[in-house]
Amino acid sequence: PITAEGDYPQKKFYRSRAHCNPLSHNDTFDYPLAPSDIDWTESNYPDLAKGTVPDVLDIGCGFGGLTLALATLLPDNIILGMEIRAKVNEYVRLRVVASRKEHPGSYQNASVLRTNSMKYLPNYFSKQSTKKLFFCFPDPHFKRKNHGRRIISDRLLTEYAYILKPGGHLYCITDVKELHEWHLQKCDAHPMFRKLSDEEMSNDPCVAAMKSETEEGKKVERAGTAKYYAVYERMSEPPKVTAENFFIA
C-alpha cells in the first residue's frame, strides 16, 4: 500500500479528477436495501455504541477537511463524509484512522463512506434521521444539458427534506455566483425549507467551518475570490396554502 494504516496519507498520491458524472453507470456501488440493514459500528465507528447512526453528513466531502473539523466542533454528533471518488475516499479514510491514532479518544465520531449520494441516500438514512447536511463547492455543471447532475435540485431537495429532522439545517457554499443563484432559487421554492437570516447564520459556528475548513474553501481564500453561501432550515410542515399566498412564487 502507498500509506501504512495509521499513517497520514500524502495528498499527491491520491489526486483525482475534481468531479465525476454522478449519473453514469461506469461504476457500481454496494448499498443496503434499507437503512435498517446497515450496522455503522462494524467498519465506520467501531468504538461507538451499537445502533450509532450518522446525523451530520458532509456530502461530496472531498479530502475530508470539513468532515474532521466537524468531528471536534460537534463532538456529540456523528459525522459522515460521503465521497464518490475511490482514491479520494481512501485518502479520507486513512486520514480519519491517523487522526484517531494521534489523538486517542478523538475523531471516533468521524468516518467516510464511498457511495453515490444522488442515487442511494434514502437507502442509508431513514425519515427524519439527520440534523445537518453540507454541500460544499459542488460541481457547477455549467452546461444547461448537465444541470440535472447538480447536487441541489427539486427532486433531491425532497429527499433531503425526507431525511432531515424538523429544525435540521442544509448548508450550501460555492465560489460560482451563477450556481449560488441556482441554489437560492431551488431552495427558496421548496415548501419544506426556510432560508436563515444573516444574523442566524452568523450565530452558527458551522457556517464559519464551512467557509474555512474545506480544501476548496482554502483555495478560494488564497485566490482572494468570493464565496457565496446560504443555510436553510427544514420546517416541521409546509406553509398552508391560502387565497392570499396561492399565486406567490
BAGU-481765 format. One record per residue (C-alpha): residue number from 1; residue in three letters; chain; x, y, z. Coordinates in steps of 0.25 Angstrom, whole numbers, plus 5000, padded with zeros to 4 digits. Layout:
<sites>
+-----+------+-------+------+------+------+
:  nr : rest : kette :   px :   py :   pz :
+-----+------+-------+------+------+------+
: NUM :  ALA :     A :    X :    Y :    Z :
...
+-----+------+-------+------+------+------+
</sites>
This chain:
<sites>
+-----+------+-------+------+------+------+
:  nr : rest : kette :   px :   py :   pz :
+-----+------+-------+------+------+------+
:   1 :  PRO :     A : 5000 : 5000 : 5000 :
:   2 :  ILE :     A : 5004 : 5014 : 4998 :
:   3 :  THR :     A : 5001 : 5018 : 5012 :
:   4 :  ALA :     A : 5002 : 5009 : 5024 :
:   5 :  GLU :     A : 4989 : 5008 : 5033 :
:   6 :  GLY :     A : 4991 : 5019 : 5044 :
:   7 :  ASP :     A : 5000 : 5028 : 5036 :
:   8 :  TYR :     A : 4995 : 5041 : 5030 :
:   9 :  PRO :     A : 4993 : 5040 : 5015 :
:  10 :  GLN :     A : 5000 : 5049 : 5005 :
:  11 :  LYS :     A : 4990 : 5056 : 4996 :
:  12 :  LYS :     A : 5000 : 5055 : 4984 :
:  13 :  PHE :     A : 4997 : 5040 : 4983 :
:  14 :  TYR :     A : 4982 : 5042 : 4984 :
:  15 :  ARG :     A : 4979 : 5052 : 4973 :
:  16 :  SER :     A : 4967 : 5050 : 4965 :
:  17 :  ARG :     A : 4959 : 5058 : 4955 :
:  18 :  ALA :     A : 4952 : 5069 : 4962 :
:  19 :  HIS :     A : 4938 : 5064 : 4959 :
:  20 :  CYS :     A : 4931 : 5052 : 4952 :
:  21 :  ASN :     A : 4918 : 5049 : 4946 :
:  22 :  PRO :     A : 4909 : 5044 : 4957 :
:  23 :  LEU :     A : 4898 : 5039 : 4947 :
:  24 :  SER :     A : 4908 : 5030 : 4939 :
:  25 :  HIS :     A : 4907 : 5015 : 4941 :
:  26 :  ASN :     A : 4922 : 5013 : 4939 :
:  27 :  ASP :     A : 4924 : 5009 : 4954 :
:  28 :  THR :     A : 4915 : 5001 : 4963 :
:  29 :  PHE :     A : 4913 : 5002 : 4978 :
:  30 :  ASP :     A : 4908 : 4992 : 4988 :
:  31 :  TYR :     A : 4897 : 4999 : 4997 :
:  32 :  PRO :     A : 4887 : 4994 : 5007 :
:  33 :  LEU :     A : 4873 : 4991 : 5003 :
:  34 :  ALA :     A : 4868 : 4999 : 5015 :
:  35 :  PRO :     A : 4875 : 5007 : 5026 :
:  36 :  SER :     A : 4872 : 4997 : 5036 :
:  37 :  ASP :     A : 4881 : 4987 : 5028 :
:  38 :  ILE :     A : 4894 : 4995 : 5032 :
:  39 :  ASP :     A : 4902 : 4994 : 5044 :
:  40 :  TRP :     A : 4910 : 5006 : 5045 :
:  41 :  THR :     A : 4919 : 5002 : 5056 :
:  42 :  GLU :     A : 4924 : 4990 : 5048 :
:  43 :  SER :     A : 4934 : 4998 : 5039 :
:  44 :  ASN :     A : 4931 : 5013 : 5041 :
:  45 :  TYR :     A : 4930 : 5015 : 5056 :
:  46 :  PRO :     A : 4936 : 5003 : 5063 :
:  47 :  ASP :     A : 4938 : 5009 : 5077 :
:  48 :  LEU :     A : 4924 : 5015 : 5078 :
:  49 :  ALA :     A : 4911 : 5008 : 5083 :
:  50 :  LYS :     A : 4904 : 4999 : 5074 :
:  51 :  GLY :     A : 4892 : 5006 : 5068 :
:  52 :  THR :     A : 4900 : 5018 : 5065 :
:  53 :  VAL :     A : 4895 : 5025 : 5052 :
:  54 :  PRO :     A : 4902 : 5037 : 5046 :
:  55 :  ASP :     A : 4893 : 5050 : 5047 :
:  56 :  VAL :     A : 4903 : 5060 : 5041 :
:  57 :  LEU :     A : 4906 : 5058 : 5026 :
:  58 :  ASP :     A : 4917 : 5065 : 5018 :
:  59 :  ILE :     A : 4912 : 5061 : 5004 :
:  60 :  GLY :     A : 4923 : 5061 : 4994 :
:  61 :  CYS :     A : 4934 : 5063 : 5005 :
:  62 :  GLY :     A : 4946 : 5063 : 4996 :
:  63 :  PHE :     A : 4959 : 5062 : 5004 :
:  64 :  GLY :     A : 4951 : 5062 : 5017 :
:  65 :  GLY :     A : 4955 : 5075 : 5023 :
:  66 :  LEU :     A : 4941 : 5079 : 5028 :
:  67 :  THR :     A : 4938 : 5065 : 5032 :
:  68 :  LEU :     A : 4949 : 5065 : 5042 :
:  69 :  ALA :     A : 4947 : 5079 : 5046 :
:  70 :  LEU :     A : 4932 : 5076 : 5049 :
:  71 :  ALA :     A : 4936 : 5064 : 5058 :
:  72 :  THR :     A : 4943 : 5073 : 5068 :
:  73 :  LEU :     A : 4933 : 5085 : 5066 :
:  74 :  LEU :     A : 4921 : 5075 : 5068 :
:  75 :  PRO :     A : 4926 : 5065 : 5078 :
:  76 :  ASP :     A : 4912 : 5060 : 5081 :
:  77 :  ASN :     A : 4909 : 5057 : 5067 :
:  78 :  ILE :     A : 4913 : 5046 : 5058 :
:  79 :  ILE :     A : 4919 : 5052 : 5045 :
:  80 :  LEU :     A : 4920 : 5044 : 5032 :
:  81 :  GLY :     A : 4927 : 5049 : 5019 :
:  82 :  MET :     A : 4921 : 5044 : 5007 :
:  83 :  GLU :     A : 4930 : 5043 : 4994 :
:  84 :  ILE :     A : 4928 : 5037 : 4981 :
:  85 :  ARG :     A : 4943 : 5036 : 4976 :
:  86 :  ALA :     A : 4950 : 5024 : 4981 :
:  87 :  LYS :     A : 4964 : 5030 : 4982 :
:  88 :  VAL :     A : 4959 : 5042 : 4990 :
:  89 :  ASN :     A : 4950 : 5033 : 4999 :
:  90 :  GLU :     A : 4962 : 5025 : 5002 :
:  91 :  TYR :     A : 4970 : 5037 : 5006 :
:  92 :  VAL :     A : 4960 : 5042 : 5015 :
:  93 :  ARG :     A : 4958 : 5028 : 5022 :
:  94 :  LEU :     A : 4973 : 5028 : 5024 :
:  95 :  ARG :     A : 4973 : 5042 : 5030 :
:  96 :  VAL :     A : 4962 : 5038 : 5040 :
:  97 :  VAL :     A : 4970 : 5026 : 5044 :
:  98 :  ALA :     A : 4982 : 5034 : 5046 :
:  99 :  SER :     A : 4975 : 5045 : 5054 :
: 100 :  ARG :     A : 4969 : 5035 : 5063 :
: 101 :  LYS :     A : 4983 : 5029 : 5066 :
: 102 :  GLU :     A : 4990 : 5042 : 5068 :
: 103 :  HIS :     A : 4978 : 5048 : 5077 :
: 104 :  PRO :     A : 4973 : 5036 : 5085 :
: 105 :  GLY :     A : 4959 : 5037 : 5089 :
: 106 :  SER :     A : 4956 : 5048 : 5078 :
: 107 :  TYR :     A : 4950 : 5046 : 5064 :
: 108 :  GLN :     A : 4943 : 5034 : 5068 :
: 109 :  ASN :     A : 4931 : 5041 : 5063 :
: 110 :  ALA :     A : 4936 : 5043 : 5049 :
: 111 :  SER :     A : 4936 : 5034 : 5037 :
: 112 :  VAL :     A : 4935 : 5033 : 5022 :
: 113 :  LEU :     A : 4927 : 5025 : 5012 :
: 114 :  ARG :     A : 4929 : 5023 : 4997 :
: 115 :  THR :     A : 4915 : 5024 : 4990 :
: 116 :  ASN :     A : 4907 : 5032 : 4980 :
: 117 :  SER :     A : 4899 : 5041 : 4989 :
: 118 :  MET :     A : 4890 : 5045 : 4977 :
: 119 :  LYS :     A : 4885 : 5031 : 4976 :
: 120 :  TYR :     A : 4886 : 5024 : 4989 :
: 121 :  LEU :     A : 4884 : 5034 : 5001 :
: 122 :  PRO :     A : 4870 : 5028 : 5005 :
: 123 :  ASN :     A : 4876 : 5014 : 5005 :
: 124 :  TYR :     A : 4885 : 5019 : 5016 :
: 125 :  PHE :     A : 4877 : 5029 : 5024 :
: 126 :  SER :     A : 4862 : 5027 : 5029 :
: 127 :  LYS :     A : 4852 : 5038 : 5030 :
: 128 :  GLN :     A : 4856 : 5050 : 5039 :
: 129 :  SER :     A : 4869 : 5043 : 5044 :
: 130 :  THR :     A : 4879 : 5054 : 5041 :
: 131 :  LYS :     A : 4881 : 5068 : 5047 :
: 132 :  LYS :     A : 4891 : 5075 : 5037 :
: 133 :  LEU :     A : 4895 : 5073 : 5022 :
: 134 :  PHE :     A : 4907 : 5080 : 5016 :
: 135 :  PHE :     A : 4909 : 5083 : 5001 :
: 136 :  CYS :     A : 4922 : 5090 : 4999 :
: 137 :  PHE :     A : 4927 : 5095 : 4986 :
: 138 :  PRO :     A : 4920 : 5085 : 4978 :
: 139 :  ASP :     A : 4922 : 5083 : 4963 :
: 140 :  PRO :     A : 4915 : 5094 : 4956 :
: 141 :  HIS :     A : 4911 : 5086 : 4943 :
: 142 :  PHE :     A : 4911 : 5099 : 4935 :
: 143 :  LYS :     A : 4905 : 5093 : 4922 :
: 144 :  ARG :     A : 4890 : 5094 : 4922 :
: 145 :  LYS :     A : 4888 : 5080 : 4918 :
: 146 :  ASN :     A : 4896 : 5075 : 4930 :
: 147 :  HIS :     A : 4888 : 5083 : 4941 :
: 148 :  GLY :     A : 4881 : 5070 : 4944 :
: 149 :  ARG :     A : 4894 : 5066 : 4950 :
: 150 :  ARG :     A : 4895 : 5077 : 4961 :
: 151 :  ILE :     A : 4894 : 5073 : 4975 :
: 152 :  ILE :     A : 4883 : 5083 : 4978 :
: 153 :  SER :     A : 4871 : 5081 : 4970 :
: 154 :  ASP :     A : 4856 : 5080 : 4972 :
: 155 :  ARG :     A : 4856 : 5065 : 4973 :
: 156 :  LEU :     A : 4868 : 5064 : 4982 :
: 157 :  LEU :     A : 4863 : 5075 : 4992 :
: 158 :  THR :     A : 4851 : 5066 : 4994 :
: 159 :  GLU :     A : 4860 : 5054 : 4998 :
: 160 :  TYR :     A : 4868 : 5064 : 5007 :
: 161 :  ALA :     A : 4855 : 5069 : 5014 :
: 162 :  TYR :     A : 4851 : 5054 : 5016 :
: 163 :  ILE :     A : 4864 : 5050 : 5023 :
: 164 :  LEU :     A : 4865 : 5063 : 5031 :
: 165 :  LYS :     A : 4859 : 5065 : 5045 :
: 166 :  PRO :     A : 4850 : 5077 : 5046 :
: 167 :  GLY :     A : 4859 : 5089 : 5050 :
: 168 :  GLY :     A : 4871 : 5082 : 5043 :
: 169 :  HIS :     A : 4879 : 5090 : 5034 :
: 170 :  LEU :     A : 4884 : 5089 : 5020 :
: 171 :  TYR :     A : 4897 : 5097 : 5017 :
: 172 :  CYS :     A : 4902 : 5100 : 5003 :
: 173 :  ILE :     A : 4914 : 5108 : 4998 :
: 174 :  THR :     A : 4921 : 5111 : 4985 :
: 175 :  ASP :     A : 4930 : 5121 : 4978 :
: 176 :  VAL :     A : 4921 : 5121 : 4966 :
: 177 :  LYS :     A : 4911 : 5132 : 4967 :
: 178 :  GLU :     A : 4902 : 5126 : 4956 :
: 179 :  LEU :     A : 4902 : 5113 : 4964 :
: 180 :  HIS :     A : 4899 : 5120 : 4977 :
: 181 :  GLU :     A : 4887 : 5127 : 4970 :
: 182 :  TRP :     A : 4882 : 5113 : 4966 :
: 183 :  HIS :     A : 4883 : 5108 : 4980 :
: 184 :  LEU :     A : 4875 : 5120 : 4985 :
: 185 :  GLN :     A : 4865 : 5118 : 4974 :
: 186 :  LYS :     A : 4863 : 5103 : 4977 :
: 187 :  CYS :     A : 4863 : 5104 : 4992 :
: 188 :  ASP :     A : 4854 : 5117 : 4993 :
: 189 :  ALA :     A : 4844 : 5110 : 4984 :
: 190 :  HIS :     A : 4843 : 5097 : 4992 :
: 191 :  PRO :     A : 4832 : 5097 : 5002 :
: 192 :  MET :     A : 4840 : 5090 : 5013 :
: 193 :  PHE :     A : 4851 : 5099 : 5014 :
: 194 :  ARG :     A : 4853 : 5113 : 5020 :
: 195 :  LYS :     A : 4865 : 5122 : 5018 :
: 196 :  LEU :     A : 4873 : 5126 : 5030 :
: 197 :  SER :     A : 4875 : 5141 : 5032 :
: 198 :  ASP :     A : 4889 : 5147 : 5032 :
: 199 :  GLU :     A : 4888 : 5148 : 5047 :
: 200 :  GLU :     A : 4884 : 5134 : 5049 :
: 201 :  MET :     A : 4896 : 5129 : 5040 :
: 202 :  SER :     A : 4906 : 5138 : 5048 :
: 203 :  ASN :     A : 4902 : 5131 : 5061 :
: 204 :  ASP :     A : 4904 : 5117 : 5055 :
: 205 :  PRO :     A : 4919 : 5112 : 5057 :
: 206 :  CYS :     A : 4917 : 5102 : 5046 :
: 207 :  VAL :     A : 4916 : 5113 : 5035 :
: 208 :  ALA :     A : 4930 : 5118 : 5039 :
: 209 :  ALA :     A : 4935 : 5104 : 5038 :
: 210 :  MET :     A : 4928 : 5102 : 5024 :
: 211 :  LYS :     A : 4935 : 5115 : 5019 :
: 212 :  SER :     A : 4949 : 5112 : 5024 :
: 213 :  GLU :     A : 4951 : 5097 : 5026 :
: 214 :  THR :     A : 4949 : 5090 : 5013 :
: 215 :  GLU :     A : 4961 : 5089 : 5003 :
: 216 :  GLU :     A : 4953 : 5097 : 4992 :
: 217 :  GLY :     A : 4950 : 5108 : 5002 :
: 218 :  LYS :     A : 4964 : 5110 : 5005 :
: 219 :  LYS :     A : 4968 : 5110 : 4991 :
: 220 :  VAL :     A : 4957 : 5121 : 4988 :
: 221 :  GLU :     A : 4963 : 5128 : 5000 :
: 222 :  ARG :     A : 4977 : 5128 : 4995 :
: 223 :  ALA :     A : 4972 : 5133 : 4981 :
: 224 :  GLY :     A : 4964 : 5145 : 4988 :
: 225 :  THR :     A : 4951 : 5142 : 4981 :
: 226 :  ALA :     A : 4937 : 5142 : 4987 :
: 227 :  LYS :     A : 4930 : 5131 : 4994 :
: 228 :  TYR :     A : 4914 : 5130 : 4993 :
: 229 :  TYR :     A : 4907 : 5122 : 5003 :
: 230 :  ALA :     A : 4893 : 5120 : 5010 :
: 231 :  VAL :     A : 4887 : 5112 : 5021 :
: 232 :  TYR :     A : 4873 : 5106 : 5020 :
: 233 :  GLU :     A : 4864 : 5101 : 5032 :
: 234 :  ARG :     A : 4856 : 5088 : 5030 :
: 235 :  MET :     A : 4842 : 5093 : 5034 :
: 236 :  SER :     A : 4833 : 5084 : 5042 :
: 237 :  GLU :     A : 4822 : 5085 : 5032 :
: 238 :  PRO :     A : 4820 : 5093 : 5019 :
: 239 :  PRO :     A : 4812 : 5106 : 5020 :
: 240 :  LYS :     A : 4798 : 5105 : 5018 :
: 241 :  VAL :     A : 4792 : 5110 : 5004 :
: 242 :  THR :     A : 4782 : 5121 : 5005 :
: 243 :  ALA :     A : 4776 : 5130 : 4995 :
: 244 :  GLU :     A : 4786 : 5141 : 4999 :
: 245 :  ASN :     A : 4798 : 5133 : 4996 :
: 246 :  PHE :     A : 4793 : 5124 : 4985 :
: 247 :  PHE :     A : 4800 : 5132 : 4974 :
: 248 :  ILE :     A : 4812 : 5136 : 4981 :
: 249 :  ALA :     A : 4824 : 5129 : 4975 :
+-----+------+-------+------+------+------+
</sites>
